[in-house]
Amino acid sequence: MGVSVIAGRSTQRYGSLMSLLRTLSAAALAGQLLGACVAPPPAHGVPSPAERIAAECRVLSEAGAQMTAQGAPPHAGLREGCTGVAAVDTRPLPAQTATLRAAMAAELPAGVRPGSRAETVYRRLITRGVSVDVAAALTGTPDFRIAGSD
């Protein structure tokens, strides 16, 4: 009989503990949901993903203008995926793979940290057909800083 009393108390304690844990879990979830609803906007200066994409599209436009000014106009699909752009990259596969190799081999310009979003944007510019020199020069622009912000 002593064993059943101990087991009974143990079961009661376990049941109470589980009830408490369920209550705390529900309260924590409710707090998270409410926090998400009333969370303040991101701190000033932290661009949203949409702002970063728009900035990268502006960088691509500037790259195209610089390439044209240098006598090497970009292919029609340079800004593929940007708002209002229907053109796609139709370069032959060897040309696309050559720019991919160039992007991976390019040294990072000063101010572009390895492993950062800025590195990704820089290498993506080159992969899209922007020359290494033009891409490196664009890393100093305000739009590049927005596009590459972590």
C-alpha positions as CSV (number, residue, x, y, z in Angstrom):
1,M,0.0,0.0,0.0
2,G,2.9,2.3,0.7
3,V,4.2,1.8,-2.8
4,S,0.8,2.8,-4.3
5,V,0.6,6.0,-2.3
6,I,4.1,7.0,-3.4
7,A,3.3,6.1,-7.0
8,G,0.0,8.1,-6.7
9,R,1.8,11.2,-5.4
10,S,4.4,10.8,-8.1
11,T,1.8,10.6,-10.8
12,Q,0.0,13.6,-9.3
13,R,3.2,15.6,-9.3
14,Y,4.0,14.6,-12.8
15,G,0.5,15.5,-14.0
16,S,0.8,18.9,-12.2
17,L,4.2,19.5,-13.8
18,M,2.9,18.6,-17.3
19,S,-0.1,21.0,-16.8
20,L,2.3,23.7,-15.7
21,L,4.5,23.2,-18.7
22,R,1.5,23.2,-21.1
23,T,0.4,26.5,-19.5
24,L,3.8,28.1,-19.8
25,S,4.2,26.9,-23.4
26,A,0.9,28.4,-24.3
27,A,1.8,31.6,-22.6
28,A,5.1,31.8,-24.3
29,L,3.5,31.1,-27.7
30,A,0.9,33.8,-27.1
31,G,3.6,36.2,-26.1
32,Q,5.5,35.5,-29.3
33,L,2.4,36.0,-31.4
34,L,1.5,39.2,-29.7
35,G,5.1,40.4,-29.9
36,A,5.1,39.7,-33.7
37,C,1.9,41.8,-34.1
38,V,3.1,44.8,-32.2
39,A,6.8,44.6,-32.9
40,P,8.4,47.9,-33.9
41,P,9.6,48.4,-37.4
42,P,13.3,47.6,-38.0
43,A,15.8,50.1,-36.8
44,H,16.4,53.0,-39.2
45,G,19.2,52.1,-41.6
46,V,18.4,48.4,-41.8
47,P,17.1,47.8,-45.3
48,S,14.3,45.3,-45.9
49,P,14.8,42.4,-48.4
50,A,12.7,44.3,-50.9
51,E,14.9,47.4,-50.5
52,R,18.0,45.3,-51.0
53,I,16.6,43.7,-54.2
54,A,15.6,47.2,-55.6
55,A,19.1,48.5,-54.7
56,E,20.8,45.5,-56.5
57,C,18.6,46.2,-59.6
58,R,19.8,49.9,-59.5
59,V,23.4,48.6,-59.3
60,L,22.7,46.4,-62.3
61,S,21.3,49.4,-64.2
62,E,24.4,51.4,-63.4
63,A,26.6,48.5,-64.4
64,G,24.8,48.3,-67.8
65,A,25.3,52.1,-68.3
66,Q,29.0,51.9,-67.5
67,M,29.5,48.9,-69.8
68,T,27.7,50.7,-72.6
69,A,29.9,53.8,-72.0
70,Q,33.0,51.6,-72.3
71,G,31.8,50.2,-75.6
72,A,30.7,46.8,-74.3
73,P,26.9,46.9,-73.9
74,P,25.5,44.2,-71.7
75,H,23.3,41.4,-72.8
76,A,19.5,42.0,-72.7
77,G,19.0,39.8,-69.6
78,L,21.5,41.6,-67.3
79,R,18.6,42.8,-65.1
80,E,16.6,39.6,-65.2
81,G,14.3,39.3,-62.2
82,C,14.2,43.1,-61.6
83,T,10.7,44.8,-61.5
84,G,9.4,45.5,-65.0
85,V,12.1,43.4,-66.8
86,A,10.9,40.6,-69.0
87,A,14.3,39.9,-70.6
88,V,16.2,36.7,-69.6
89,D,19.8,35.7,-69.9
90,T,20.0,34.1,-73.3
91,R,23.8,34.0,-73.5
92,P,25.2,30.7,-74.7
93,L,26.0,28.2,-71.9
94,P,29.8,28.6,-72.4
95,A,29.5,32.4,-71.9
96,Q,27.5,31.9,-68.7
97,T,29.9,29.4,-67.3
98,A,32.9,31.6,-68.2
99,T,31.3,34.5,-66.1
100,L,30.6,32.1,-63.3
101,R,34.3,31.0,-63.2
102,A,35.4,34.6,-63.4
103,A,33.1,35.5,-60.5
104,M,34.5,32.7,-58.3
105,A,38.1,33.6,-59.2
106,A,37.7,37.3,-58.7
107,E,39.5,38.8,-55.6
108,L,37.2,40.7,-53.3
109,P,37.7,44.5,-53.5
110,A,38.5,46.4,-50.4
111,G,35.5,46.8,-48.1
112,V,33.8,43.6,-49.2
113,R,34.0,41.1,-46.4
114,P,34.3,37.4,-47.3
115,G,31.1,35.5,-46.5
116,S,29.0,38.6,-46.4
117,R,25.9,39.5,-48.5
118,A,28.1,42.1,-50.2
119,E,30.4,39.3,-51.5
120,T,27.3,37.5,-52.8
121,V,26.1,40.6,-54.6
122,Y,29.6,41.3,-56.0
123,R,30.0,37.8,-57.4
124,R,26.4,37.8,-58.7
125,L,27.2,41.0,-60.7
126,I,30.1,39.2,-62.4
127,T,28.1,36.1,-63.0
128,R,25.5,38.2,-64.8
129,G,28.2,39.4,-67.2
130,V,29.5,42.6,-65.5
131,S,33.2,42.9,-65.8
132,V,35.3,42.5,-62.7
133,D,36.5,46.1,-63.0
134,V,33.0,47.6,-63.2
135,A,31.7,45.3,-60.4
136,A,34.6,46.4,-58.2
137,A,34.0,50.1,-58.9
138,L,30.3,49.7,-58.0
139,T,31.1,48.3,-54.6
140,G,31.7,51.9,-53.4
141,T,28.2,53.1,-54.4
142,P,25.4,53.7,-51.9
143,D,23.1,51.3,-53.8
144,F,25.7,48.5,-53.5
145,R,26.0,49.2,-49.7
146,I,22.2,48.8,-49.4
147,A,22.1,45.7,-51.7
148,G,25.0,44.1,-49.8
149,S,24.0,45.0,-46.2
150,D,23.8,42.0,-43.8
